[in-house]
Amino acid sequence: MILEDLNYNSFGYYSTDLSKESHKKIITSCDKCGLLRIINKRDYRDNCFKCSKYIRWNRDKIQIELELLLGLYYGLDMSTYKIANLFNCSQSAILSRLYKYKIPIKSQSERQKGLLVGSKNPNWKGGTTDLKTKIRESKDYYKWRESIYERDNYTCLVCNNKNSKLNVHHLYNFIDHPTLRLELENGITICEDCHKEFHNIYGKKYNTPNQFEMFVNNKLKNGI
């Protein structure tokens, strides 16, 4: 903060009398550590350089989940600069999360393709398809799927088939329940034929475990 009384006693003027770009000296105190400084008015900051650096470092320890970052960066086509402003952190902090999650960094040409990207594209559907694809191709999703196959002994839990192509079915559907997408309890091994039949009956939205239980019971009644 600016010490107005001390400033006036030392220099004969108040900082409020000066423009923001003034080169005249003012006396300030760091808001964090209390360090007294004499600086140009144009260079005024609330904190000294050391504390500002610490605050910036601490601020960059942000928590942002993979799917949210994917949705902002690719789904909404936001730049790392805009995402950083949204989370009040540095651009480098966002870039480090992209590297951490192994999310491909956009090339310069991709960043400059602003006319037909995201919501500006006439075929835009809210970014759902793009986000869904990127999550399903991620390393975490692959591990989740393989863990469920292994748990269920690579067997369709509807028809007990081991020789057909297998899928993992979300008991609570993928789109409407983002927090359950990678929960082991929300996935179940099912062959591709049974999977298609389930979604032909119940659709792909608002799915629940009760629907799956009804589906299995009806298959059993009809002799699968």
Secondary structure as GFF3:
##gff-version 3
##sequence-region A 1 224
A	DSSP	alpha_helix	4	11	.	.	.	ID=ss1
A	DSSP	three_ten_helix	15	17	.	.	.	ID=ss2
A	DSSP	beta_strand	25	29	.	.	.	ID=ss3
A	DSSP	beta_strand	36	40	.	.	.	ID=ss4
A	DSSP	three_ten_helix	41	43	.	.	.	ID=ss5
A	DSSP	alpha_helix	49	59	.	.	.	ID=ss6
A	DSSP	alpha_helix	66	70	.	.	.	ID=ss7
A	DSSP	pi_helix	71	75	.	.	.	ID=ss8
A	DSSP	alpha_helix	80	86	.	.	.	ID=ss9
A	DSSP	alpha_helix	91	100	.	.	.	ID=ss10
A	DSSP	alpha_helix	108	112	.	.	.	ID=ss11
A	DSSP	three_ten_helix	118	120	.	.	.	ID=ss12
A	DSSP	alpha_helix	128	136	.	.	.	ID=ss13
A	DSSP	alpha_helix	139	151	.	.	.	ID=ss14
A	DSSP	beta_strand	166	170	.	.	.	ID=ss15
A	DSSP	three_ten_helix	178	180	.	.	.	ID=ss16
A	DSSP	three_ten_helix	184	186	.	.	.	ID=ss17
A	DSSP	beta_strand	187	191	.	.	.	ID=ss18
A	DSSP	alpha_helix	192	202	.	.	.	ID=ss19
A	DSSP	alpha_helix	209	221	.	.	.	ID=ss20
###
